[in-house]
Amino acid sequence: MIDYLHLLCALTALLALTYKLRDLLRTPRDPALAVLCGVLALSALSLTLSQPAVWSLLDRLLGYPNIAALLAQCSVVLLITGQQAVLIYWSSPPRQARRKIGVRLALALLVLGTLVGLFTLLAPDQRKPRGFTLHYVHEPLYSAYLLLYIAAYVHGEIVVARLSRRYARLAPQPWLRRGLNLVCAGATLTLGYGTIRLLNIVTTRLPWKPDSLEWLAWLCGDAGTLLIHIGWTMPGWGPALTTAHRSLRAWRRFRRLRPLWEALSNAAPSIVLETAARPWRSRYSLQALEFRLYRRVIEIRDGQLALRAYAGPEAGHRAREHARTAGLDGADLRAAVEAALLATAIRAKETGRPPTLAPPHGEMPGTAGLADETDWLIKVAVAFQHSPVVTLTSGIVREHSRDCP
């Protein structure tokens, strides 16, 4: 399972890197974006080196057993430093950011130099692509090496979590805020890996060993890494999800108004506004869908005005009586009454009944905007299709039409 988790994280790192490289080609002078691409490349490298097949291949090519462990862990130290640099670039003036990043980079290089020295002294000669840490943790030199690495790892992830959480509160774009919160969550989750590694070091001389928690260590590390990869790229692709959601919502609302609109436009064809021909793809863009929804609302309102006088004064009273009998109140009652009046008016016009001088009192409330207007008309459209109040009230037209000569 661990190998598959590493592979999944390596693939997401490569996908994220490919995605961000496209942006870097457009804005090559963006230092934060360049560093982020470096972070994703180092993440993909460290995870790839942890694959047993790659680990063994590198041992044979370089002739140094377990050299993949050193390279992977050095990559992790650099990428955690890079993550901090990205956050600093995003939140600080350029000169101040360079100064802060310079200090962190110098410390990272000091840690790397010490890790290389300790690893060289250790000279682990038994190849262990799996269980390398558990095998060598009892060696004093490796314990010192691992303690330094984990200290740098835990400290770096805590800084990343703290900075991303702080800057998320200041982020102006919603998807940037969500992405930074996800980075914070991922960095926090990876601390589980660091905690278990510290237990490995502390318990070297104790009878109890946390070896059974090895799966949990890698689960925390890889799951946290996966969240971080998603968080770094979320500000780029997140707005497309918002657009897709708005488009789907506009399309669904447009479709829900269709039965009412069709009934009104068949009774009063003049309400339909002319529409210029559009290519198929542009008809379903967010802008086009919202415009079509707006047009449909306007046409329905025009239809209400054009047909209102065809419902006699008694239709409103009858509709309210049926609605109250059905147990309706509030907005549901008003929507059912309006739908019943429209159905009555449509059938009256179809049977040739002339408009009345005193149109019924219907519901055309003033609303705060298109969204409220659409919500109200959807309630009317649903009542128009399904409410028994509409059927009972529109029967007035048939009763009166039979009496007409």
N, C-alpha and C positions, 0 to 999 in steps of 0.2 A: 504493500500500500504506500509506503514512504516513497518508493521510486516513482510511482504514478503521480503522487502529489508534487514531487519535484518537477516531473515532466510537465504537468499541467501548469505550474507556476512559470516554468521556463517558456512555455508556449505563449502564455498571456503576456509575459514580459516582451517577447519578440513582437507580438501583435501590437502592444502598446508602443513599442519603439518604432515600428513601421508607421503607425498612425501619427506619432509626434514628429517623425522625420519629415513627413509631408508638410507640416506646419513650419518646420525649421527651414525648409527650402524656400518658403515664401518670405520668412523673416529671419534671415541668417544672422542678423546683428542682435538678436534677442538673447542676452546671456543666460537668463533663467531657463529659457527653452533649450538652449544648448546643453546646459548642465543636466536638465531633466532627461534629455536623450542619453547622456552619459550614464546617468543613474539606471535607466532601464536597460542599457547595454550591459552594465556591470551585474545587474540582477540576473539577466539571462545567462551571463557567463558563469556566475557562481552556481546557479542551479544546474546548468549543463555539466559543469565539472563534477557535481555530486552524483551524477549518474554512474553506476558501477562500470559500465562498458567504457565510458569516456575516461574515468579514473584509471582503469587498467591500461588503456591505450596510451594515456599520457605517461604513466610509469615506464612503459616500454620505450616510448619515443625519447624521453629525457633521461632515462636510466637512473631516476631518483625515486625510490619508493614513496608513495603517498604524497607526492608533490602537489597533487590536485587539492588536498586538504588546505595546504598553505595558500595556494592561489585563490581558492574559493573564499577563504576567510579574509584574506587581504582585500578581495573584491567587495566583501560585505562591509568592511570598515570604510572603504572609500565611498560606497554608495550611500551609506548612512550619513556620511559627511556631506555628500552631494545633495541629499534630501534637505538637510538643514540649509544648504546654500540656496536652493530653489526658494524656500520659504523666506529667507532673508532678502533675496533679490526682489521678491514680490511685495515686501512690506517696508523696505528701507530705501532711502536715497542712494544712488549708485556709489558715491564715494564711501559713505558709511557702510554700505553692504560689502564692498570690496575689503574694507578693513576687518569687518567681523569674519568674513569668510576666510581671509588670510590667516587669522589666528587659529580657526578650526582646522584648516588644511595643514598648518604646521604641526599641530598636535596629532593629527591623523598620521602624518608622515613619521613622527616620532614613534607612535605605536607600531606602525608597519615595520620600521627598522628593528624594533625590539622583538617583534614576532618572528621576523626572519632569523635573527640571531639565535633565539631560543629554539626554533625549529631545526636550525643547522646543528646546534649542540645535541639536540635529542636524537637526530638521525634515525627516525623510525624505519627499520629495515623490513618489517613484516607488512606485506601489502594487505590493507584492510579497507576495501571500498565500502564495506558495510560494517558498522560497529567500531569505527576507528576511535571515537572518543572513549567508549566504554573499555576498549582494549588497553589504551595508553594512559587513561586518567590516573592510574596508580603510580606512574612514573613522576617523580618530583619535578623534572624539567617540563614535562607536558602539563602538569597541574599548574605550574607557574604560567606557561604559555596560554593555557585555557582560561585561567583567571584574568589575565590581561585582556584577552580577546573578549570574554564575556563582559568584563567591566566596561570596555569601550562600546560593546554592542548595547548593553542595557542603558548606559548613560545616553548614548546617541538616540536610541528609540524613545527614551523619556523626553529628550529635548524635541524630537520631531513631533511627538504627541502633544507636548505643551505648546509649541509654536503653531502647529496646524489648528489646534483648538482656539488659540487666541486670535489668530488671523481669520478664522471662520466667522467670528463674531463681527468682524469689520468688512467682510467681503461684500461688495455691492451686488454681485450677480448670484441668484439663487443656486445655480448649478455649481458655481465655484464654492459656495458655502457648503453644499452637500458633499462635494468632492473632498474638501479639506476635513470635514467631519469624518468621512470614511477613512482618510489617511490617518487621522487621530485614532480611530477605532482599530485599524490594522496595526499601527505601531504599538498600541496598548496590548493587543492580543499577542504580539510577538514576545512580550515580556514573559509569557508563560514558558517559552523556550529558554530564555535566559535564566529564569528561576530554577528550572530543572537542571540546567547545566551547573549552576552554583551548588545545587544539592549533590551532584556527582562529585564535585571537588571536596565539599565539606565532609562527605561520608566515606572518603577513601579509607579512613582508619576505623570506621565503625562497622558493626556486624550487619546493620541494615543498609541495603543499597537501593537507590531509586531506579534500578534497571527496568523494572516493569512499567515505568512511566515514559520510556523512550518514545513510544508511539504518540503520547500526548505532547511531548516536547516538539516533535516534528509537525504534528497537527497544528499546534499554536503558531509555530514559525511559518509554515506554508500557508495556512489560512489567513494569517495576518498579512503576509506578503501579497496574497491574491487581492485582498481588500485594498492594499496600498496601490497596486497596479491600477485597479479600477478607479480609485479616488483621483490619481494623478491625471487620468484621461477624461474623467467625467465632465469637466467644464467644456470640453470640446464637443462631445457627442450628446451631452445631456439636453441642450436646447432643441435638438432634433426630436427628442422624445416629447417635449412639450408641444412642439408644432404638430406632431403626429396625433397627440391626444386631443388638441384643439380641433384639428381637422376631423377626426372621428366624431367628436362631440357635435360639431357643426353639421356633419353629414347625418347623424342620427336624428338631430332635432329637425333638420330639413325634411327628412323622410317622415317623421311623426306628424308633421303639419300637412303632409300631402293629401290625405283623404278629405280634410276640411277645405283645403285649397282647391282640389278638383271639383268638389260640389259647388263651391262659390263661383269658380271660373266657368263652369258649364252653364250656370244660371245667369252669370253676368260676364260674358267674354271680354268686355271692354276693360276689365280690371288688369288683364295680363299685359305687362309691359314688354316691349320688344327687347330682345336680347341679341347682341351681336354673336356671330358664330365664333367659337373658340376651338383651338386644338384640343384633342381628347385629354392630354396630360394636364394642360393648364386649367381645365374645368375642375380638377380635383385638388388644386393647390389650396393652401389654407386661405389665402386672400380671396380666391374665387368662391370657395365654399361659404365663407362668411358673407360675401357679397350676395350670393344666391339666397342665403338664409334671410338676409335683410330685405331683399326684394320680395321674398315670399311673405314675410310679415306685412310689408306695405300693401301687397296685393290682397291679402286677407282682410286687412283693415278697410281697404277700399271696397271690397265686397260686402263687408258689414254695413257700410254707409249706403251702398247702392241698393241693398235689398231690405234694409230695416223697415221701410214703410209698408212692405208687403205683408208683414205680420200684424194682424189686427190688435187693438188695445186689449182685447180679452185674452190674447195669447200669453202675455206676460203674467197676468193673474193666474191663469190656469197652470202655467209652468211652475210658478212658485208653490202652488198648492200641491202639485205632484212631487216636487222636490222635497217639501217638508214631510209629506206622507212617506217618502222613501227614506226619511231619516237624515237627509243632507243638511248641512249648515256651513256657514262661513264661505270660504273660497270654492269649496265643492258645490255648494248650492248655487252660487253666482255663475260658475262655469256651466253647470247643467242648464240653468235658465237661459243663458246666452246661446248655448248650443240648440236648445229647443226652439228659441225664437228664430235662429237662422234656418233650422230645418223647416219650420212653419213657413217662413218667408220664401224659401226655395220652392216648396210644394205649391204655395199659393201662386207664385209666378208661373210655374209649370202648368197649372190648371187655368190660367188666364184671369185670375182674380186681380182687379185693379188695386193699386196701392192705396192705403188709407191716408186720410188727412192728418190723423194723430198717431204717429208711430209709437210702438210700445216703448216703455222705459227699459232699456237693456243695459248691459254691463260693458262699458268701454272705459275702464279706469285709466287715469294717468299713471305712468310708471317711470321709474328712475332711469331706464335705459333699455337697450335692445334685449339684454339678457332677461330682464323682468318681463318685458313685453312678450318675448318668446315663451317664457315659462307659462304665462297666463294663457296664451293661445294654444299651447300644447294641452293644457287642462281642458280647454274648450273642445279641442279636436278629439281628445279621448272620450269626453262626454258625448260628442256628436256621433261617435261610432258605437259606443257601448251603453250609454245611459238609457234606462227605460223611460226616464222623464221625457226624452226626445221623442220616443215613439208615441207615448200617450198624448203629448202636447200637439205634435204635428198632425194628429188625427182630426184636430179642429178644422184643418183645411179641407179634408175629405168630406167632413160633415157639412160644411158651408158650401162646398163646391157642388154637392148633390142637390142643394136647394136652389142653386143658381140656374136661371133659365138658359 
